Amino acid sequence: MSEALPGQRAGRVMLVIAWLLALALATWLFGNWQDGQQHPNRAPQSVHGDGFIEVRLASSKGGHYLLDGQINAQGVTFLLDTGATQVAIPLDIAERIGLEKIASIQVHTANGTAQGWRTAIQSLQLGDIQLQQVAAIIVPNMDGGQVLLGMSALKQLEFTQRDGSLVLRQNAASPTTVE
């Protein structure tokens, strides 16, 4: 057998490198596509109309509505939960964003009863929708890494679900604070 010429060896090496780069690119693209299916609302768009602001959300592959937003100017991911009375914040997220534990309370979760704490969110942002002084609870041992956006915030908005999308609407005349 004859030995490969230096140019042929370099060509084979370049071909292997090209295949590896193509595989890495395909893996990255598929990962981004899959992430978009799980959480399609990373950068929610707001629509401003005559006296209102709307944010339209697409449901995730699992049928949930996830939304990146802010609590006190700190980025968080919300999971909309109309069955939750309050905004519920995992303890680790509350500590990261510096929320104060105001009063100890018993919280009833799917995992049973636990000690939680009342807190107040100074500002909560969903796209261009801004809510002020929102009642919330801090919940220990809450899995998922998301803040449950419950009715203490959602009752300040109009929301409509249709065909796999959810529209949140804040009217200029609607109150933006909870006593």
Buried (B, 14 or more C-beta within 10 A) or exposed (E): EEEEEEEEEEEEEEEEEEEEEEEEEEEEEEEEEEEBEEBBBEEBEBEEEEEBBBBBBBBBEEEBBBBBBBBBEEEBBBBBBEEBEBBBBBBEBBEEBEBEBBEEBEBEBEEEEBEBBBBBBEBBBBBBBEBBEBBBBBBBEBEEEBBBBBBBBBEBBEBEEEEEEBBBBBBEEEEBEBE
